Amino acid sequence: MNPQLTQPMVLEGRLVRLEPLTLSHLPALLEQAQAEGYPFTSVPRTEEEMYGYIRFALDEQARGKALPFVTRDQRQGKVVGSTRFANFEYWTWPVGSALARPGIPDAVEIGWTWLAPDAQRSGINTEAKLLMLTQAFEVWQVRRLTLKTDERNLRSREAILRLGARFEGILRAHMPASDGGIRNSAMYSILAEEWPAVSAGLRERLRR
């Protein structure tokens, strides 16, 4: 574990600004969360739930396990959602292995992502993912980036594929579902050697 990785940071592009999540963002996030139903995604809908959501993310950050952001629309200046890095993995290598990199994560996950209705299909998610993937692969130099979603969440699955991630399969009965049942998770990944092509594809999408 490397607590330095989860120190608050800002990732900024032309369309989006990812800024450190704080409890001060609760009213803006709650307003956006109540603007639409989010099937198959755990988006808090009450003030109490949103407080718990933010508090848990910040506690995980303090333990070096997550790096949460609010997503801000640069053009309108308003908060439109949230996302985070989590599940930093530090693999155990044999003593003397040339692949060992103490303090450097081998893998990380991007998740807990949701956007307000008017921010969807706007380029905001594409640029946000480009910023986060650049941080993961070019700054932290991870070997693997994981993304996952509820098997039933076709909109999310299509969005992940558009990023350039590869589908790996379904983890059956993987975790609690947002609607109270048991969730099958659709698993996706991007590897370090795939990143140049993925980066080029995302930049081309943003140019269009």
Secondary structure by P-SEA (a helix, b strand, c coil): cccccccbbbbbcccbbbccccccaaaaaaaaaaccccccccccccaaaaaaaaaaaaaaaaaccbbbbbbbccccccccccccccccccccccccccccccccccccccccccccccccccaaaaaaaaaaaaaacccccccbbbbbccccaaaaaaaaaaaccccccccccccccccccccccccccccccaaaaaaaaaaaaaac
